[in-house]
């Protein structure tokens, strides 16, 4: 169905979209662990160049694997 839409020019690819590396580095994870309890999710998103949803998802992922954070603060 996607091919049919492409031929009809009803579906466009975003050619202006930047290709980014979405992988988390060890230093980013360490900064997240250190700052998660004191900085807001928005501040961390700007500092790490990630979305707030990516920050929240990574914290949840790490918590499932036994990581602890110095905060009981919920998503803001």
C-alpha positions in Angstrom: 0.0 0.0 0.0 2.9 2.3 0.7 4.3 1.8 -2.8 0.9 2.7 -4.3 0.7 5.9 -2.3 4.2 6.7 -3.4 3.3 6.4 -7.1 0.3 8.6 -6.6 2.4 11.2 -4.8 0.2 11.0 -1.7 3.0 9.9 0.6 6.1 12.0 1.1 9.3 11.1 2.9 10.8 13.7 5.1 14.0 14.5 3.2 14.9 17.3 5.6 14.9 15.1 8.7 18.3 15.0 10.4 19.9 11.6 10.9 20.9 11.3 14.6 22.6 8.7 16.7 20.0 7.7 19.2 22.3 5.3 21.1 23.1 6.2 24.7 26.8 6.5 25.6 28.2 5.4 28.9 28.9 9.0 29.8 25.3 10.0 29.1 23.9 7.2 31.3 26.3 8.2 34.1 25.1 11.9 33.8 21.5 10.7 33.8 22.0 8.7 37.0 23.8 11.6 38.7 21.4 14.4 37.7 18.0 12.7 37.4 17.0 13.5 41.0 18.0 17.2 40.9 17.4 18.4 37.3 14.0 18.3 35.6 13.4 16.0 32.7 13.3 19.1 30.3 16.8 20.2 31.6 18.2 16.7 31.1 16.7 16.5 27.6 18.4 19.7 26.6 21.7 18.8 28.2 21.8 15.3 26.7 20.2 16.2 23.3 17.4 13.7 23.8 13.7 14.0 24.1 12.0 14.1 27.5 10.3 10.8 26.5 13.7 9.3 25.8 14.9 10.3 29.2 11.8 8.9 30.9 12.1 5.6 28.9 15.8 5.2 29.7 15.2 5.7 33.4 12.4 3.1 33.4 14.6 0.7 31.4 17.4 1.1 33.9 15.1 0.7 36.9 13.9 -2.7 35.5 17.5 -3.8 35.4 18.2 -2.9 39.0 19.6 0.6 38.7 18.6 3.0 41.5 18.1 6.7 41.3 18.3 9.2 44.3 14.8 10.4 43.6 11.2 9.3 43.8 10.2 12.2 41.7 7.8 11.4 38.9 7.8 12.5 35.3 7.5 16.2 34.8 
